[in-house]
Amino acid sequence: MTLFKPITDFFTIVFDKLHQLIISVGVTDPGWAYVLAVIVLTVIIKTAVLPFSIKSIKSTRKMQEFQPVVKKIQEKYKNDPQKANAEMMKIYKENNISMTGGCLPMLIPLPILMALYYTFMNIKGIQGVSFLWLPDLAGKDPLYILPVLAALSTFIPSYLMTKANPAAESSGMNMMPMNIGMSLMMGFMSLNFPSLLVIYWVVGGIYQLVQTYFLNVKPVMATKKEQEAEESARIDQKNRFVMPEEYDKKKKKK
């Protein structure tokens, strides 16, 4: 608790301000007021860490560009792993590629989640406040709907991100067990988390899903379309050179 206290105190102040703001605009239902405050807080947090995610994506794409070079180094020094690692580090350093840039956005949500856990535990106003099927936003979900949504909102964005990473697919790495494991872990943890905290995670997962589509999936789809168009143009150009020759052969036969 001491470790997260500064962050917890900060989130408590921000959450209280957001909750008061939502009430001031005319939301009188206590459940909706708290849930809307969580939604706004989630959007603020996710938007604040968005630059780290963009940096991570750029770093990952740069690493993908140098995958052919890395493979050549691994083949060249296959009997000397230390030399291969040294050469790869040299290439990454020369091209400003960060090895940790892709991991940071994955680590940031966890301390935030723990800080919010203590934040919502300390907000006494949510005790006994109901929302839709939830009898108490400070308690567990009796119907287990939120844990299922938490698992799905963790799995789907990570699955799409894996599919949008050509390097992972081409290298033969199977990320599916890790994605499933993370999703099941979040679903299991959500069984004992306050419902308001799980709502934060689910909303964050939806935000992550939209972010993954626009920053990962859509650019990859656009690149694939460009490559297909270029390939189609090459085939058309090749056919233009081949067809006159075939036409001359047919003409001679006649």
Backbone as numpy.savetxt, mean C-alpha at the origin, in Angstrom:
# Nx Ny Nz CAx CAy CAz Cx Cy Cz
3.57 2.09 27.06 2.74 3.30 27.06 3.60 4.55 27.06
4.71 4.55 27.86 5.60 5.71 27.94 6.22 6.03 26.60
6.54 4.97 25.83 7.16 5.15 24.52 6.25 5.92 23.57
4.95 5.64 23.62 3.99 6.25 22.69 3.31 7.50 23.26
3.65 7.88 24.50 2.93 8.96 25.17 2.93 10.29 24.39
4.08 10.75 23.87 4.05 12.01 23.11 3.13 11.95 21.90
3.18 10.81 21.18 2.32 10.65 20.00 0.86 10.53 20.44
0.63 9.77 21.52 -0.73 9.58 22.04 -1.35 10.91 22.47
-0.57 11.72 23.18 -1.07 13.03 23.62 -1.41 13.91 22.43
-0.55 13.85 21.40 -0.79 14.65 20.19 -2.07 14.21 19.49
-2.23 12.89 19.31 -3.42 12.36 18.65 -4.68 12.65 19.46
-4.58 12.61 20.77 -5.74 12.90 21.63 -6.22 14.33 21.42
-5.27 15.26 21.37 -5.63 16.67 21.13 -6.27 16.85 19.76
-5.65 16.24 18.73 -6.17 16.37 17.35 -7.55 15.75 17.24
-7.71 14.55 17.83 -8.99 13.86 17.75 -10.10 14.66 18.44
-9.80 15.21 19.62 -10.79 16.01 20.34 -11.22 17.23 19.53
-10.25 17.88 18.89 -10.55 19.06 18.07 -11.44 18.68 16.88
-11.11 17.56 16.24 -11.91 17.10 15.10 -13.32 16.73 15.54
-13.42 16.06 16.69 -14.73 15.66 17.21 -15.60 16.88 17.51
-15.00 17.89 18.13 -15.73 19.13 18.42 -16.14 19.85 17.14
-15.27 19.82 16.14 -15.57 20.46 14.86 -16.76 19.79 14.18
-16.78 18.47 14.19 -17.87 17.72 13.56 -19.19 17.97 14.28
-19.15 18.05 15.60 -20.37 18.35 16.36 -20.86 19.76 16.04
-19.90 20.69 15.88 -20.26 22.09 15.61 -20.92 22.30 14.25
-20.68 21.36 13.30 -21.29 21.50 11.97 -22.68 20.86 11.91
-23.14 20.29 13.04 -24.52 19.81 13.09 -24.69 18.31 13.22
-23.61 17.55 13.41 -23.73 16.10 13.60 -24.02 15.84 15.09
-25.25 15.51 15.39 -25.67 15.36 16.78 -25.59 13.93 17.29
-25.64 12.95 16.39 -25.56 11.56 16.81 -24.15 11.25 17.31
-24.00 10.81 18.57 -22.65 10.57 19.14 -21.82 9.57 18.35
-22.47 8.48 17.91 -21.75 7.46 17.16 -21.18 8.00 15.86
-22.02 8.68 15.10 -21.58 9.26 13.82 -20.52 10.32 14.04
-20.64 11.09 15.10 -19.66 12.15 15.39 -18.28 11.55 15.62
-18.22 10.47 16.40 -16.93 9.83 16.66 -16.37 9.15 15.42
-17.23 8.46 14.67 -16.76 7.75 13.48 -16.28 8.73 12.41
-17.01 9.82 12.21 -16.58 10.83 11.24 -15.26 11.46 11.65
-15.09 11.65 12.97 -13.81 12.19 13.46 -12.67 11.23 13.14
-12.92 9.93 13.29 -11.91 8.92 12.97 -11.60 8.94 11.48
-12.63 9.05 10.64 -12.43 9.08 9.19 -11.56 10.27 8.78
-11.88 11.45 9.33 -11.10 12.65 9.01 -9.66 12.50 9.51
-9.51 11.96 10.73 -8.17 11.75 11.29 -7.37 10.77 10.42
-8.03 9.73 9.94 -7.36 8.74 9.08 -6.86 9.39 7.81
-7.71 10.19 7.19 -7.33 10.86 5.93 -6.14 11.79 6.18
-6.15 12.50 7.30 -5.05 13.41 7.64 -3.74 12.64 7.81
-3.79 11.53 8.57 -2.59 10.73 8.82 -2.06 10.12 7.53
-2.96 9.53 6.75 -2.55 8.88 5.51 -1.98 9.88 4.51
-2.57 11.07 4.47 -2.07 12.11 3.57 -0.71 12.62 4.03
-0.52 12.66 5.36 0.75 13.13 5.91 1.90 12.18 5.56
1.62 10.87 5.51 2.68 9.89 5.19 2.74 9.58 3.70
1.87 10.22 2.90 1.83 9.97 1.46 3.17 10.26 0.78
3.88 11.37 1.14 5.18 11.61 0.50 6.17 10.45 0.69
6.11 9.79 1.86 6.98 8.63 2.09 6.61 7.48 1.15
5.30 7.32 0.92 4.84 6.26 0.03 5.29 6.53 -1.41
5.17 7.79 -1.83 5.59 8.16 -3.18 7.09 7.94 -3.36
7.86 8.31 -2.32 9.31 8.10 -2.36 9.63 6.61 -2.45
8.86 5.81 -1.71 9.06 4.36 -1.73 8.78 3.79 -3.12
7.71 4.26 -3.75 7.34 3.78 -5.08 8.42 4.12 -6.10
8.93 5.37 -6.01 9.99 5.79 -6.93 11.24 4.95 -6.73
11.55 4.66 -5.47 12.73 3.84 -5.16 12.56 2.43 -5.71
11.35 1.88 -5.56 11.08 0.53 -6.06 11.16 0.47 -7.57
10.63 1.48 -8.25 10.69 1.52 -9.72 12.13 1.63 -10.21
12.93 2.41 -9.49 14.33 2.56 -9.87 15.05 1.23 -9.74
14.73 0.51 -8.67 15.34 -0.81 -8.46 14.92 -1.77 -9.58
13.67 -1.65 -10.03 13.19 -2.50 -11.13 13.95 -2.22 -12.42
14.28 -0.94 -12.65 15.01 -0.57 -13.86 16.40 -1.21 -13.90
16.99 -1.39 -12.72 18.35 -1.93 -12.64 18.37 -3.43 -12.38
17.21 -4.08 -12.44 17.15 -5.53 -12.22 18.01 -6.31 -13.23
17.99 -5.96 -14.54 18.85 -6.68 -15.49 20.34 -6.57 -15.13
20.76 -5.38 -14.66 22.15 -5.17 -14.26 22.47 -6.02 -13.03
21.54 -6.04 -12.08 21.72 -6.82 -10.86 21.84 -8.30 -11.18
21.02 -8.79 -12.10 21.06 -10.20 -12.49 22.41 -10.57 -13.12
22.93 -9.64 -13.95 24.24 -9.89 -14.57 25.35 -9.99 -13.53
25.26 -9.10 -12.52 26.25 -9.12 -11.44 26.16 -10.42 -10.65
24.92 -10.85 -10.37 24.72 -12.08 -9.61 25.25 -13.30 -10.38
25.07 -13.28 -11.70 25.59 -14.39 -12.53 27.11 -14.35 -12.61
27.65 -13.13 -12.71 29.10 -12.96 -12.85 29.83 -13.40 -11.57
29.24 -13.04 -10.42 29.88 -13.36 -9.14 29.07 -14.39 -8.36
28.54 -15.39 -9.04 27.68 -16.37 -8.37 28.45 -17.21 -7.35
29.77 -17.29 -7.51 30.59 -18.04 -6.55 31.20 -17.14 -5.47
30.89 -15.85 -5.55 31.42 -14.90 -4.58 30.31 -13.93 -4.15
29.41 -14.36 -3.23 28.26 -13.53 -2.82 28.67 -12.17 -2.24
29.78 -12.13 -1.51 30.23 -10.86 -0.92 30.60 -9.85 -1.99
31.29 -10.31 -3.03 31.66 -9.44 -4.13 30.42 -8.97 -4.88
29.45 -9.87 -5.06 28.20 -9.52 -5.75 27.45 -8.44 -4.97
27.36 -8.60 -3.65 26.68 -7.60 -2.80 27.39 -6.25 -2.85
28.72 -6.30 -2.84 29.49 -5.06 -2.90 29.25 -4.32 -4.21
29.20 -5.05 -5.31 28.96 -4.45 -6.62 27.55 -3.88 -6.72
26.58 -4.60 -6.15 25.20 -4.10 -6.16 25.05 -2.84 -5.32
25.70 -2.82 -4.15 25.67 -1.63 -3.29 26.29 -0.44 -4.00
27.34 -0.71 -4.77 28.02 0.35 -5.53 27.08 0.95 -6.58
26.34 0.08 -7.27 25.40 0.55 -8.30 24.26 1.34 -7.66
23.73 0.83 -6.56 22.65 1.53 -5.86 23.10 2.91 -5.37
24.33 2.97 -4.87 24.85 4.24 -4.36 25.07 5.23 -5.49
25.61 4.76 -6.62 25.87 5.64 -7.77 24.59 6.20 -8.37
23.50 5.44 -8.24 22.23 5.87 -8.86 21.20 6.34 -7.83
21.67 6.60 -6.59 20.81 7.12 -5.52 19.58 6.25 -5.26
19.81 4.94 -5.24 18.72 3.99 -4.95 18.79 3.60 -3.48
17.70 3.83 -2.76 17.66 3.51 -1.33 17.13 2.11 -1.11
17.88 1.30 -0.36 17.45 -0.06 -0.05 16.33 -0.07 0.99
16.29 0.96 1.84 15.29 1.01 2.91 14.08 1.85 2.53
14.17 2.57 1.40 13.07 3.46 1.01 11.76 2.74 0.80
11.83 1.48 0.33 10.60 0.74 0.07 9.98 0.14 1.32
10.77 0.04 2.40 10.28 -0.58 3.64 9.65 0.42 4.60
10.10 1.67 4.54 9.67 2.66 5.53 8.16 2.83 5.60
7.44 3.00 4.46 5.98 3.17 4.55 5.27 1.97 5.16
5.90 0.77 5.08 5.28 -0.42 5.67 5.43 -0.41 7.19
6.47 0.28 7.69 6.74 0.30 9.13 6.02 1.43 9.85
5.76 2.54 9.15 5.15 3.72 9.77 3.78 3.44 10.39
2.86 2.70 9.71 1.51 2.52 10.28 1.47 1.82 11.63
2.45 0.96 11.93 2.38 0.16 13.16 2.53 1.00 14.43
3.54 1.89 14.56 3.58 2.74 15.77 2.39 3.69 15.86
1.89 4.14 14.70 0.70 5.00 14.70 -0.50 4.23 15.23
-0.63 2.97 14.79 -1.73 2.12 15.24 -1.68 1.92 16.75
-0.50 1.66 17.29 -0.36 1.45 18.74 -0.64 2.73 19.51
-0.19 3.88 18.96 -0.46 5.16 19.62 -1.95 5.46 19.64
-2.63 5.15 18.54 -4.08 5.36 18.47 -4.82 4.40 19.40
-4.26 3.20 19.60 -4.86 2.25 20.54 -4.98 2.88 21.93
-3.88 3.47 22.39 -3.89 4.11 23.71 -4.74 5.38 23.69
-4.76 6.06 22.53 -5.58 7.28 22.42 -7.05 6.97 22.62
-7.54 5.96 21.91 -8.96 5.62 21.99 -9.31 4.97 23.33
-8.33 4.29 23.94 -8.57 3.70 25.26 -8.73 4.79 26.32
-8.07 5.93 26.10 -8.11 7.03 27.07 -9.29 7.98 26.86
-9.96 7.89 25.70 -11.12 8.74 25.46 -12.35 8.09 26.11
-12.73 8.60 27.25 -13.81 8.00 28.02 -15.19 8.28 27.42
-15.26 9.27 26.55 -16.55 9.62 25.96 -17.13 8.57 25.05
-16.27 7.67 24.53 -16.78 6.66 23.59 -17.35 5.44 24.31
-17.16 5.36 25.61 -17.69 4.22 26.37 -19.21 4.17 26.26
-19.72 3.05 25.73 -21.16 2.85 25.61 -21.82 3.55 24.43
-21.02 4.22 23.57 -21.59 4.89 22.39 -21.78 3.86 21.28
-22.99 3.77 20.76 -23.29 2.78 19.72 -23.18 3.40 18.33
-22.95 2.52 17.33 -22.88 2.96 15.93 -23.30 1.80 15.05
-24.39 2.00 14.30 -24.95 0.95 13.43 -25.10 -0.35 14.24
-24.39 -1.44 13.87 -24.56 -2.71 14.58 -23.67 -2.82 15.83
-22.81 -1.82 16.03 -21.87 -1.86 17.15 -22.51 -1.28 18.41
-22.64 -2.06 19.48 -23.25 -1.54 20.71 -22.34 -0.61 21.49
-21.01 -0.74 21.28 -20.05 0.07 22.05 -18.79 0.28 21.20
-18.53 1.54 20.82 -17.36 1.84 20.00 -16.05 1.58 20.75
-16.13 1.52 22.07 -14.93 1.23 22.87 -14.73 -0.26 23.07
-15.70 -1.06 22.65 -15.63 -2.51 22.84 -15.41 -3.26 21.55
-15.54 -4.57 21.63 -15.33 -5.44 20.47 -16.57 -5.48 19.59
-16.38 -5.93 18.35 -17.49 -6.11 17.42 -18.14 -7.47 17.69
-19.38 -7.51 18.18 -20.01 -8.80 18.52 -20.31 -9.67 17.29
-20.42 -9.05 16.12 -20.74 -9.79 14.90 -19.49 -10.13 14.07
-18.31 -9.69 14.52 -17.03 -9.96 13.85 -16.96 -9.42 12.42
-17.77 -8.42 12.13 -17.74 -7.82 10.79 -16.48 -6.98 10.61
-16.15 -6.19 11.61 -14.96 -5.33 11.52 -13.65 -6.12 11.39
-13.45 -7.22 12.15 -12.22 -7.99 11.94 -12.09 -8.54 10.52
-13.22 -8.96 9.94 -13.19 -9.46 8.55 -12.82 -8.32 7.60
-13.43 -7.15 7.81 -13.13 -5.99 6.97 -11.67 -5.56 7.14
-11.16 -5.66 8.37 -9.77 -5.31 8.64 -8.82 -6.23 7.87
-9.14 -7.52 7.85 -8.31 -8.49 7.12 -8.35 -8.21 5.61
-9.55 -7.95 5.09 -9.70 -7.69 3.66 -9.03 -6.38 3.25
-9.19 -5.35 4.08 -8.60 -4.05 3.76 -7.09 -4.06 3.89
-6.54 -5.09 4.53 -5.09 -5.27 4.59 -4.61 -6.09 3.40
-5.37 -7.11 3.03 -4.95 -8.03 1.97 -5.05 -7.42 0.57
-6.18 -6.80 0.25 -6.42 -6.34 -1.13 -5.38 -5.32 -1.60
-5.08 -4.25 -0.83 -4.05 -3.31 -1.31 -2.68 -3.96 -1.48
-2.29 -4.83 -0.52 -0.98 -5.49 -0.62 -0.94 -6.44 -1.81
-2.07 -7.10 -2.10 -2.15 -8.00 -3.26 -2.00 -7.22 -4.56
-2.70 -6.09 -4.67 -2.61 -5.25 -5.86 -1.20 -4.69 -6.04
-0.57 -4.32 -4.92 0.78 -3.78 -4.99 1.76 -4.83 -5.49
1.56 -6.08 -5.06 2.42 -7.17 -5.52 2.24 -7.41 -7.01
0.99 -7.39 -7.46 0.69 -7.61 -8.87 1.22 -6.47 -9.74
1.32 -5.28 -9.15 1.81 -4.11 -9.90 3.32 -4.01 -9.88
3.98 -4.99 -9.24 5.44 -4.99 -9.15 6.01 -6.05 -10.08
6.39 -5.67 -11.29 6.91 -6.64 -12.26 8.16 -7.36 -11.76
8.97 -6.66 -10.96 10.21 -7.27 -10.47 9.92 -8.47 -9.58
8.89 -8.34 -8.74 8.54 -9.44 -7.83 8.05 -10.65 -8.61
7.25 -10.39 -9.65 6.71 -11.50 -10.45 7.81 -12.18 -11.25
8.69 -11.36 -11.88 9.74 -11.92 -12.73 10.81 -12.67 -11.93
11.01 -12.25 -10.68 12.02 -12.90 -9.84 11.53 -14.21 -9.25
10.24 -14.48 -9.41 9.67 -15.71 -8.90 9.33 -15.67 -7.43
9.44 -14.48 -6.82 9.10 -14.35 -5.40 7.60 -14.49 -5.20
7.23 -15.34 -4.26 5.82 -15.54 -3.95 5.46 -14.74 -2.70
4.83 -13.58 -2.91 4.48 -12.69 -1.80 3.12 -13.04 -1.19
2.41 -13.99 -1.80 1.06 -14.31 -1.34 1.03 -14.79 0.11
1.93 -15.69 0.53 1.90 -16.11 1.94 2.07 -14.95 2.91
2.98 -14.00 2.57 3.19 -12.85 3.44 1.95 -11.97 3.50
1.32 -11.74 2.33 0.10 -10.93 2.29 -1.02 -11.56 3.10
-1.18 -12.86 2.95 -2.22 -13.57 3.70 -1.91 -13.56 5.19
-0.63 -13.75 5.54 -0.22 -13.76 6.94 -0.49 -12.42 7.62
-0.13 -11.32 6.94 -0.37 -9.99 7.49 -1.87 -9.73 7.68
-2.65 -10.16 6.70 -4.10 -9.95 6.75 -4.73 -10.72 7.91
-4.33 -11.98 8.06 -4.86 -12.79 9.15 -4.44 -12.24 10.51
-3.20 -11.73 10.58 -2.73 -11.15 11.84 -3.56 -9.93 12.23
-3.84 -9.04 11.24 -4.65 -7.86 11.52 -6.07 -8.23 11.89
-6.61 -9.24 11.20 -7.95 -9.71 11.53 -8.02 -10.26 12.94
-7.00 -11.02 13.33 -6.95 -11.61 14.67 -6.80 -10.53 15.74
-5.91 -9.55 15.48 -5.70 -8.46 16.44 -6.97 -7.63 16.61
-7.72 -7.49 15.51 -8.94 -6.68 15.54 -10.04 -7.30 16.39
-9.91 -8.60 16.68 -10.91 -9.25 17.54 -10.94 -8.65 18.93
-9.79 -8.13 19.38 -9.68 -7.59 20.74 -9.49 -6.08 20.78
-9.38 -5.45 19.60 -9.22 -4.00 19.56 -10.55 -3.29 19.76
-10.55 -2.06 20.28 -11.78 -1.26 20.32 -12.31 -1.06 18.90
-13.61 -1.09 18.73 -14.21 -0.99 17.40 -13.80 0.29 16.69
-13.64 1.38 17.44 -13.27 2.66 16.82 -11.87 2.57 16.20
-10.97 1.83 16.84 -9.62 1.65 16.31 -9.65 0.80 15.04
-10.49 -0.22 15.01 -10.60 -1.08 13.82 -11.21 -0.29 12.66
-12.14 0.61 12.97 -12.72 1.47 11.93 -11.61 2.32 11.31
-10.71 2.83 12.16 -9.57 3.59 11.64 -8.77 2.73 10.66
-8.50 1.48 11.02 -7.69 0.60 10.17 -8.39 0.29 8.85
-9.70 0.07 8.92 -10.47 -0.25 7.71 -10.50 0.96 6.76
-10.75 2.14 7.32 -10.77 3.36 6.51 -9.37 3.59 5.90
-8.33 3.34 6.70 -6.97 3.46 6.19 -6.70 2.47 5.07
-7.27 1.27 5.18 -7.11 0.27 4.12 -7.78 0.70 2.83
-8.94 1.33 2.94 -9.64 1.84 1.76 -8.83 2.96 1.11
-8.28 3.84 1.95 -7.40 4.92 1.45 -6.20 4.30 0.73
-5.61 3.27 1.33 -4.45 2.60 0.75 -4.79 1.93 -0.57
-6.01 1.40 -0.67 -6.46 0.75 -1.90 -6.53 1.76 -3.04
-7.13 2.91 -2.77 -7.22 3.97 -3.79 -5.82 4.46 -4.17
-4.98 4.64 -3.15 -3.60 5.11 -3.39 -2.83 4.10 -4.24
-2.96 2.82 -3.92 -2.26 1.76 -4.66 -2.69 1.73 -6.11
-3.98 1.94 -6.35 -4.47 1.91 -7.73 -3.85 3.05 -8.55
-3.89 4.26 -8.00 -3.42 5.43 -8.76 -1.89 5.54 -8.83
-1.19 5.08 -7.78 0.26 5.23 -7.76 1.01 3.99 -8.25
0.37 2.81 -8.17 1.04 1.58 -8.56 0.41 0.90 -9.77
-0.89 0.59 -9.64 -1.55 -0.20 -10.68 -1.72 0.58 -11.98
-2.25 1.78 -11.90 -2.53 2.57 -13.10 -1.28 2.87 -13.92
-0.17 3.32 -13.30 1.05 3.54 -14.09 1.57 2.28 -14.78
1.48 1.12 -14.09 1.93 -0.13 -14.69 1.06 -0.50 -15.89
-0.28 -0.30 -15.75 -1.19 -0.57 -16.86 -0.89 0.35 -18.04
-0.58 1.61 -17.75 -0.26 2.57 -18.82 1.03 2.17 -19.53
2.02 1.72 -18.75 3.29 1.28 -19.33 3.10 0.05 -20.22
2.27 -0.89 -19.75 2.00 -2.09 -20.54 1.30 -1.75 -21.86
0.37 -0.79 -21.80 -0.33 -0.37 -23.02 0.64 0.27 -24.01
1.57 1.08 -23.49 2.57 1.71 -24.35 3.46 0.65 -25.00
3.87 -0.34 -24.20 4.71 -1.42 -24.74 3.97 -2.23 -25.80
2.69 -2.51 -25.56 1.87 -3.24 -26.54 1.69 -2.44 -27.82
1.51 -1.12 -27.66 1.36 -0.24 -28.83 2.65 -0.20 -29.65
3.79 -0.14 -28.95 5.08 -0.13 -29.64 5.32 -1.45 -30.36
4.98 -2.55 -29.70 5.13 -3.87 -30.31 4.24 -4.01 -31.53
3.00 -3.54 -31.42 2.07 -3.58 -32.55 2.58 -2.74 -33.72
3.17 -1.56 -33.41 3.71 -0.68 -34.45 4.89 -1.35 -35.15
5.74 -2.07 -34.38 6.88 -2.78 -34.98 6.41 -3.89 -35.91
5.37 -4.61 -35.48 4.83 -5.69 -36.32 4.23 -5.13 -37.60
3.51 -4.03 -37.48 2.92 -3.39 -38.67 4.00 -2.92 -39.63
5.07 -2.34 -39.08 6.16 -1.86 -39.92 6.86 -3.02 -40.62
7.02 -4.13 -39.90 7.64 -5.32 -40.47 6.80 -5.89 -41.60
5.48 -5.89 -41.40 4.57 -6.42 -42.42 4.59 -5.56 -43.69
4.80 -4.26 -43.52 4.83 -3.36 -44.68 6.00 -3.68 -45.59
7.13 -4.12 -44.96 8.30 -4.46 -45.75 8.19 -5.85 -46.36
7.47 -6.74 -45.70 7.35 -8.13 -46.16 6.33 -8.26 -47.28
5.23 -7.54 -47.20 4.13 -7.71 -48.15 4.49 -7.40 -49.59
5.27 -6.33 -49.91 5.63 -6.10 -51.32 6.40 -7.25 -51.93
7.31 -7.87 -51.13 8.08 -9.00 -51.64 7.16 -10.17 -51.97
6.22 -10.43 -51.04 5.27 -11.52 -51.30 4.41 -11.22 -52.51
4.09 -9.92 -52.66 3.27 -9.52 -53.81 4.03 -9.75 -55.12
5.35 -9.45 -55.13 6.17 -9.65 -56.33 6.28 -11.12 -56.68
6.40 -11.98 -55.64 6.50 -13.43 -55.86 5.23 -13.97 -56.49
4.09 -13.50 -55.98 2.80 -13.95 -56.51 2.64 -13.48 -57.96
3.16 -12.26 -58.26 3.02 -11.70 -59.59 3.87 -12.49 -60.60
5.08 -12.92 -60.18 5.95 -13.69 -61.05 5.34 -15.06 -61.36
4.70 -15.67 -60.34 4.08 -16.98 -60.53 3.00 -16.90 -61.60
2.27 -15.78 -61.62 1.20 -15.63 -62.61 1.77 -15.46 -64.01
